[in-house]
Amino acid sequence: MFVRPELIPQEAIMPIQLLDDRLISQIAAGEVVERPASIVKELVENSLDAGADRIEVVIEEGGLRRICVTDNGHGMTPDQLPLALARHATSKIDSLAGLERVASLGFRGEALASMASVAELSLTSRTAEAEHASCLVAQREASVRPAVGTPGTSVDVRELFARIPARRKFLRAPATEFKHIRQTFHQLALSRFDVAFRLSHGGVESVALAQALSPAQAKRRAADVLGAEFDAHAVPVDERAAGMRLTGWVATPGFSRGQADRQFSYVNHRPIRDKIFNHAVRLAYRDLLHNQRHPAYALYLELDPRQVDVNAHPAKAEVRFRESRLVHDFVFRSVARALEAAESTPTESRAIELEAAAAPTGAAPAQVPMKPRGLDLSSAGQRAVSSLAENAAAYRFQAPAAEGQAHEAGSSGRDMSSHTPELGGVPADTDDDDTANTDKTAEAEAPTLGYAIGQLHDIYILAQNREGLILVDMHAAHERVLYERLKAEFSAGRIQASRLLVPEALSLSESEAATVETSSEALAQVGFDLTRSGPCEAMLRGVPSLMAQRDYLSLARDVIAEIDDGARGADTVRDALDDVLADIGCKAAVKAGRRLTLTEMNALLRDMEHTDRAGHCNHGRPSWVSVDRAALDRLFMRGQ
């Protein structure tokens, strides 16, 4: 499209000329000062670089009226105050070599000068050796004057963008701006656990975080920022390789979010927003989260400063890694190992405790809440559950390997439905020693998820193990089992497919039809025999065997769309195929409302015990929880 010369404003046609310093400063300020939260970020980072271990942030009207950051850092001498407000003046680096290995948060020397050009700024500072503080008000005083103040530095910014109405009108309401300030404050508070932080708004304290000098205190601060529920789902990460170290916490899929608002990543204690880092973490959750759910985490990457370029953007939030593939693979494998370790010990994270409120005698039982907690395995071996023998006997009777014995028992003319075993699953005339031995043998041989004892609302499986009661969401559990099985078959190149007696014609978009033509081999790997038959049409001749009796037409369209989006986006075709396998597993899994036999229930429990990540379905929902016997005893006030 061409613009006619007569439509160009005449004032835009002028000779080249130098801009004055004031206009240069205000243009440059737009790169650093986007909103009040940007000022908080720059000032707090300066305080951290100054060695402060206490930082206080005072906000008025969402930062539009006032932002004051006070610290107890090294402070500045009076002769340094004018330099601090000058453009391109800094104490962080002094050469190109220093820029290549910069370890401080700030280094550009632009922040204070940019703030002074768009707001009223006063700078007060005092060193530990000075008798009093010194103060300089930008653009008002040419000289430094004595002031009252403790060792450290205080920067007071007032009336942001008051001199630039065009910029001020783009700011949001004070409540919205303070929300951004709080998010930035939390991000900085998680970067340094050895520093105490305080934030107040309108004279009311909003956040107060004491120093966190121990791992337990650090985790507690992370929970204060990410939410109390994060503490119950947090999985520690601590991996080293190739001169790098990754520490922090990632949340199990049960704490997934609808938006990426609980993701904090740091490189050498610098808050960052990096696509490579975030994609690596997301990839580690690939088999655990779907349907646009986002993980929560706080991760800290440490590496040689020379291996990362922090000078990619004026805001210093974006970085570039010199060995980006190495960093991506290290982060991915570290997070994946932590999640795998958490999923491999599900009994430590799936237990729930029933807490009965103490009720007076004769009072109606109170509603008892359930909440996640860690299972106490130390007392598991001390519990003697006599009915385990009965469940073990029922399992052996129902198990597929014993179907022949069951048939013989059924043909003997006895009514098995009317047979009621004695307590402990043994005849009444068996002596106590034999009963105890039977109980101990059954308890020792009982699997992790125990034996099925029934089905609730044709949705949940109830099972009994050594510790107590197991509740299984049969659809979620079966979905995970099928997905992991499909992945194994896909890797081995042997996903079973069924040919259709009559091929089905699919009407597609031109882009999707092209995807079928270019990805026919990839589609065949997941069981679909699809060929392009026209500009906007494809023929379906084969489907995965799991979907042969289900709605395979809609699934085929979903598969094509998945691969089409993956090929054009950042994900690879393999990533798209993993999503396809997850969809197949979800659609083929047993649905709510289907009644299972004990044999089918126990078979599913055994499959879960031998399946990776069986604690969650493909969408991040928990597949099973447990209630230990001690919690049940408290519920019914036994022993009280």
MOQUIRA-V564041 format. One record per residue. N is the residue number from 1. RES is the residue in three letters. PSI is psi in whole degrees, 0 to 359 (none if undefined). Layout:
n->[N N]
res->[RES RES]
psi->[PSI PSI]
//
This chain:
n->[1 2 3 4 5 6 7 8 9 10 11 12 13 14 15 16 17 18 19 20 21 22 23 24 25 26 27 28 29 30 31 32 33 34 35 36 37 38 39 40 41 42 43 44 45 46 47 48 49 50 51 52 53 54 55 56 57 58 59 60 61 62 63 64 65 66 67 68 69 70 71 72 73 74 75 76 77 78 79 80 81 82 83 84 85 86 87 88 89 90 91 92 93 94 95 96 97 98 99 100 101 102 103 104 105 106 107 108 109 110 111 112 113 114 115 116 117 118 119 120 121 122 123 124 125 126 127 128 129 130 131 132 133 134 135 136 137 138 139 140 141 142 143 144 145 146 147 148 149 150 151 152 153 154 155 156 157 158 159 160 161 162 163 164 165 166 167 168 169 170 171 172 173 174 175 176 177 178 179 180 181 182 183 184 185 186 187 188 189 190 191 192 193 194 195 196 197 198 199 200 201 202 203 204 205 206 207 208 209 210 211 212 213 214 215 216 217 218 219 220 221 222 223 224 225 226 227 228 229 230 231 232 233 234 235 236 237 238 239 240 241 242 243 244 245 246 247 248 249 250 251 252 253 254 255 256 257 258 259 260 261 262 263 264 265 266 267 268 269 270 271 272 273 274 275 276 277 278 279 280 281 282 283 284 285 286 287 288 289 290 291 292 293 294 295 296 297 298 299 300 301 302 303 304 305 306 307 308 309 310 311 312 313 314 315 316 317 318 319 320 321 322 323 324 325 326 327 328 329 330 331 332 333 334 335 336 337 338 339 340 341 342 343 344 345 346 347 348 349 350 351 352 353 354 355 356 357 358 359 360 361 362 363 364 365 366 367 368 369 370 371 372 373 374 375 376 377 378 379 380 381 382 383 384 385 386 387 388 389 390 391 392 393 394 395 396 397 398 399 400 401 402 403 404 405 406 407 408 409 410 411 412 413 414 415 416 417 418 419 420 421 422 423 424 425 426 427 428 429 430 431 432 433 434 435 436 437 438 439 440 441 442 443 444 445 446 447 448 449 450 451 452 453 454 455 456 457 458 459 460 461 462 463 464 465 466 467 468 469 470 471 472 473 474 475 476 477 478 479 480 481 482 483 484 485 486 487 488 489 490 491 492 493 494 495 496 497 498 499 500 501 502 503 504 505 506 507 508 509 510 511 512 513 514 515 516 517 518 519 520 521 522 523 524 525 526 527 528 529 530 531 532 533 534 535 536 537 538 539 540 541 542 543 544 545 546 547 548 549 550 551 552 553 554 555 556 557 558 559 560 561 562 563 564 565 566 567 568 569 570 571 572 573 574 575 576 577 578 579 580 581 582 583 584 585 586 587 588 589 590 591 592 593 594 595 596 597 598 599 600 601 602 603 604 605 606 607 608 609 610 611 612 613 614 615 616 617 618 619 620 621 622 623 624 625 626 627 628 629 630 631 632 633 634 635 636 637 638 639 640]
res->[MET PHE VAL ARG PRO GLU LEU ILE PRO GLN GLU ALA ILE MET PRO ILE GLN LEU LEU ASP ASP ARG LEU ILE SER GLN ILE ALA ALA GLY GLU VAL VAL GLU ARG PRO ALA SER ILE VAL LYS GLU LEU VAL GLU ASN SER LEU ASP ALA GLY ALA ASP ARG ILE GLU VAL VAL ILE GLU GLU GLY GLY LEU ARG ARG ILE CYS VAL THR ASP ASN GLY HIS GLY MET THR PRO ASP GLN LEU PRO LEU ALA LEU ALA ARG HIS ALA THR SER LYS ILE ASP SER LEU ALA GLY LEU GLU ARG VAL ALA SER LEU GLY PHE ARG GLY GLU ALA LEU ALA SER MET ALA SER VAL ALA GLU LEU SER LEU THR SER ARG THR ALA GLU ALA GLU HIS ALA SER CYS LEU VAL ALA GLN ARG GLU ALA SER VAL ARG PRO ALA VAL GLY THR PRO GLY THR SER VAL ASP VAL ARG GLU LEU PHE ALA ARG ILE PRO ALA ARG ARG LYS PHE LEU ARG ALA PRO ALA THR GLU PHE LYS HIS ILE ARG GLN THR PHE HIS GLN LEU ALA LEU SER ARG PHE ASP VAL ALA PHE ARG LEU SER HIS GLY GLY VAL GLU SER VAL ALA LEU ALA GLN ALA LEU SER PRO ALA GLN ALA LYS ARG ARG ALA ALA ASP VAL LEU GLY ALA GLU PHE ASP ALA HIS ALA VAL PRO VAL ASP GLU ARG ALA ALA GLY MET ARG LEU THR GLY TRP VAL ALA THR PRO GLY PHE SER ARG GLY GLN ALA ASP ARG GLN PHE SER TYR VAL ASN HIS ARG PRO ILE ARG ASP LYS ILE PHE ASN HIS ALA VAL ARG LEU ALA TYR ARG ASP LEU LEU HIS ASN GLN ARG HIS PRO ALA TYR ALA LEU TYR LEU GLU LEU ASP PRO ARG GLN VAL ASP VAL ASN ALA HIS PRO ALA LYS ALA GLU VAL ARG PHE ARG GLU SER ARG LEU VAL HIS ASP PHE VAL PHE ARG SER VAL ALA ARG ALA LEU GLU ALA ALA GLU SER THR PRO THR GLU SER ARG ALA ILE GLU LEU GLU ALA ALA ALA ALA PRO THR GLY ALA ALA PRO ALA GLN VAL PRO MET LYS PRO ARG GLY LEU ASP LEU SER SER ALA GLY GLN ARG ALA VAL SER SER LEU ALA GLU ASN ALA ALA ALA TYR ARG PHE GLN ALA PRO ALA ALA GLU GLY GLN ALA HIS GLU ALA GLY SER SER GLY ARG ASP MET SER SER HIS THR PRO GLU LEU GLY GLY VAL PRO ALA ASP THR ASP ASP ASP ASP THR ALA ASN THR ASP LYS THR ALA GLU ALA GLU ALA PRO THR LEU GLY TYR ALA ILE GLY GLN LEU HIS ASP ILE TYR ILE LEU ALA GLN ASN ARG GLU GLY LEU ILE LEU VAL ASP MET HIS ALA ALA HIS GLU ARG VAL LEU TYR GLU ARG LEU LYS ALA GLU PHE SER ALA GLY ARG ILE GLN ALA SER ARG LEU LEU VAL PRO GLU ALA LEU SER LEU SER GLU SER GLU ALA ALA THR VAL GLU THR SER SER GLU ALA LEU ALA GLN VAL GLY PHE ASP LEU THR ARG SER GLY PRO CYS GLU ALA MET LEU ARG GLY VAL PRO SER LEU MET ALA GLN ARG ASP TYR LEU SER LEU ALA ARG ASP VAL ILE ALA GLU ILE ASP ASP GLY ALA ARG GLY ALA ASP THR VAL ARG ASP ALA LEU ASP ASP VAL LEU ALA ASP ILE GLY CYS LYS ALA ALA VAL LYS ALA GLY ARG ARG LEU THR LEU THR GLU MET ASN ALA LEU LEU ARG ASP MET GLU HIS THR ASP ARG ALA GLY HIS CYS ASN HIS GLY ARG PRO SER TRP VAL SER VAL ASP ARG ALA ALA LEU ASP ARG LEU PHE MET ARG GLY GLN]
psi->[131 142 127 138 327 344 351 127 136 331 344 347 104 159 158 135 161 141 149 162 323 314 322 317 319 326 316 329 332 338 335 315 94 320 175 326 329 322 316 316 310 318 319 322 322 320 319 320 334 5 21 147 5 125 130 132 124 127 141 131 51 20 352 323 317 141 120 124 123 137 174 38 199 331 177 150 160 324 346 343 313 324 326 331 359 150 142 39 126 155 6 321 159 7 169 324 323 325 327 340 33 132 349 162 322 152 353 333 30 339 303 321 321 319 319 337 345 2 173 121 133 139 120 131 155 133 167 332 342 149 334 168 167 149 144 127 121 136 10 317 139 343 161 137 154 153 169 132 153 165 134 197 143 126 122 116 123 152 64 132 22 329 353 79 328 327 322 325 345 352 153 186 153 321 320 317 323 329 319 323 316 319 316 318 315 319 318 324 330 351 334 107 346 4 137 136 146 134 130 150 121 34 1 128 126 316 136 114 117 167 141 95 353 160 322 319 323 318 325 322 319 320 326 326 315 351 144 327 335 325 323 339 357 134 122 147 130 97 146 140 145 40 13 156 134 122 173 207 144 147 146 162 339 344 25 158 157 346 160 62 1 45 116 119 143 144 116 45 12 122 133 161 102 127 323 313 310 322 323 317 316 322 326 334 6 320 2 336 133 183 46 26 149 139 163 139 161 108 142 115 128 130 173 126 335 348 4 135 112 4 35 338 145 327 349 18 338 138 166 130 137 326 72 321 321 316 316 312 323 314 315 311 325 313 320 320 320 316 322 320 322 321 334 346 62 334 345 350 358 358 147 148 135 118 111 127 138 119 145 156 133 350 153 144 137 157 131 118 155 141 150 147 167 140 134 103 347 331 4 319 346 350 135 104 101 329 356 324 321 317 322 319 319 321 315 328 322 342 148 327 341 19 328 318 321 321 319 319 321 329 356 356 357 150 99 333 336 356 124 113 153 167 128 357 20 159 158 332 5 140 167 324 318 321 314 318 320 317 316 322 316 320 322 327 353 130 173 315 7 203 141 139 354 183 138 120 25 30 316 145 132 129 160 130 196 323 331 232 137 131 125 129 106 325 313 318 314 325 316 317 313 320 313 325 318 321 319 318 324 316 327 356 35 45 127 135 155 135 141 138 321 116 148 137 132 128 121 171 166 322 317 323 320 324 319 319 320 343 25 323 319 321 322 330 335 14 4 124 96 132 146 131 3 177 325 41 151 153 130 117 347 148 160 141 327 335 8 328 16 189 80 341 313 323 319 319 320 320 314 316 322 312 323 315 320 322 330 347 201 336 154 169 325 320 318 321 326 319 324 315 321 320 320 315 320 315 333 347 156 138 159 141 351 129 127 152 166 325 315 321 311 325 320 319 318 323 321 321 340 20 133 144 35 351 345 152 183 344 6 359 145 142 340 155 166 151 116 166 326 321 321 321 319 325 318 13 36 136 8 none]
//
